[in-house]
């Protein structure tokens, strides 16, 4: 059972597949294919992330292959054209790299991925050195928690504490990540508090509540809050 928020360090992948600044084009392509990843961080001599090379960066060489020199002036993507002629990681990489810290929560990392429109992010420690990589699939690992694990955390981490304040008789059942709540809390003002706290439990997909509240206004279906 985990009664604390999930952090990037809980789900990130390691060891890290990475390359150095002078890594040649073919070596990068081989690393992406061998390890089945879509991008690799580029590291300096102290293992600090200085950039990222992705499949999209490598594919520019094919996209611009055969482009006549007389046509180059009409290209509106000079950066991409330069990458198409690059042969090392330093010239191919996107820099500065977008990174996350290992103590970030999963919702924080998910928001960065969404805003920056990336599928993978290098994870760095307090000194900026790479310590892992987190991907979209890694962020979904919280939804692999068992129903029993979720129910246990909800009972001990949320409901027991509320009952100590309010009293009442609340029942919880979890199936496929969907939490069903029933019963009563003596202080109806705590019903929406219970909903919010349970929504914040990593791995909860949805909440179906029939907890008693003022005019039964608390009854309903609530989406999970981990996205």
N, C-alpha and C positions, 0 to 999 in steps of 0.2 A: 504494500500500500504506500502511496506517495501523497503526503498531505501538503506539499509545497508546490509552487509553480514549476512546470517543466522548463528547462533552459536549453539553449543551443547545445551546450556541452553534453546533455543527456541523450541527444539523438544524432549528433554529427558523425560523419564517417572519418575513419582514420585507419591506417596511415594515409597521408596525403600524397596523391599523384601530382607532382609538380615538375617544372623545368627551370633551368637557369637562363639568364639573359642571352647567352650566346648559343643556346640550343638550336640546332639547325632545323629547318622546315620539316624534313622527312622524319626526324626524331620525334617532333611534336605530333605529327600525323600518326606515327606508329604508337605513341603513348595513348592517344585518344582511342585508337582502335583496340589496342590490347586490353585496356582497362575499362572500355565501354563507358567513357565519360564524354560529355559534350564540351568541356572546357577544362583548362588547367591553369593554376596560378603560376606566375613567374616570380622567382625569388632572387634576392640579392645574396651576397656572401654570408649574411647573418640571418638568413631564413625569413627576412621580412618580405611581405608581398609588395611588389612594385608594379604589377599589372596582371592581366588575364588574357590568355589566348583561347579563342573558341573555335568551333568548327566553322562558324560563319566567317571568321578571319581567314582561315585557310582556303575556304571556297572562293574567295575573291580572286585567287590566282586563276581559277577556271573561268570565272565570270568575265574577266578582262583578257583572257587568253586570245591572242590574235588581233587585239585592238591596234589598229594602225597608228603610227605616231602622229599623223595629221589629224586623227580623231581625238587625240588626248585633250586637246584644248577645249573640246565641247563637253567633256565629262564634268558633271556638276558635283562629283564626290571625290575631290582630290585626295582626301585621306584614304579612301578605299583604294584608289588607284595606286597610291604609294605602297599600301599593304600588299597589293597584288604583285608588286615587284620585290617584296621583302623575302629574305631567306633565313632570318633568325628571329627568335622570340622577341627580342628587344624592339625590332622594327614591326613585328606583327601585333604586339599586345595592345590592348586598350588600357590606358593609364590616365589618371590614378585608378587603382582597382577599388571596386565597391566591396567592402568587407563587413563582417559582423563580429562582435565580441562573444566569447564563449559564455558569458554570464547574461546575455540577452534572453528574454523570454521568447517562446515560439511565436506568439502573435506579433511581437516586434519584428522578428526575422521575416515572417510572412508578409508583413506590410512593406518592408524594404524590397523584397522580391517583386511584389506587385507593382510598386511605384517605379522601380528601375527596370522592370520587364526582363528579369533574368531567371534562369532555372537553378543556378548553383551559386553559392557564395563562399569564398574562403573565410575561415574562422581564425581570428588572431587572439593572442593572449594580451596581457597588460603591457607587454613590451613591444607589441606589434608583430611578433613572430607567428608564423602559421602553425596551427595546432590541429586543424581539421578542415573539413569541407561539409557544408550543409546544403542539401538539395530539397526540392519540393517533396520528393518521396520520403525524405527523412522527417519533414515536418508532419507528415501524415502518420508517423509511427504512434502518436498518442492514441489514435483511434484503433490500435491493436490491443489496447488494454482490455482485459476480460470484464464481463458484466459484473462478476463477483468483486473484482478489485474496485470498480467504480462504485458499486453499492456500499462497500465497506468504507470507502473514503467519504462518501456522502453522509453515511450514518454517524461516523465518528468525527469527521472534520466540520460538518455543518449542523446536522440535525440535533446531535447531543448538546452542542453548545447553545443552540437556540432554545432547546427544551429547558436547559438550565435557567434561562432567563425568563421564558414565557410559560413553560409547562405545556402539556398537551399530549397528543398521541398521533404521531405521524408515521406513516408506512411508506416504504420506498421499494420499488421493484425496477430492475434494469434488464432490458432485453435488446440486444443488438445496439447498445449504446443509448437507447431511448429510455429516459427516466420517467417512471410513473409515480406520482406522489398522491397520497390520499390521507384522510384523517383531519385533525384539527390542531391549531396552535391557539392557546388561550388568549394571546394578544394578536389579534388579526392584523395589526400593523406590521408584524414580522413576516407575514406571508410573502409579500413581494421581496423582502430581504432574502428569504430562503431561496426564492426563485433565482435571484441575481447571483447568490453565492454558488448555487449548484450549476448555473450556466458557466461559471468560471472554472469549474473542475475540468482539467484537461481530459479529452476523450468523450465528453458528453455530446451526443448528436442532437438531441432534442428533449424537451421536458413537456410531459402531459400532466397537468395538475388539476386536482379536484380538492385541494386544501381549502378549508373553510375560511372565508374572508368576508368583509362587509358586502352584503347583498350578493355573495358568491362572485364578486368581481374578479377574484384571483384565478378562477377556473379558466383554462385555455391551453393552447399549445404554444410552446416557446422554442425557437431555434437555438442550437448550440451557439456558444460565444467564442469558439476557438478559431474561427476563420479569420 
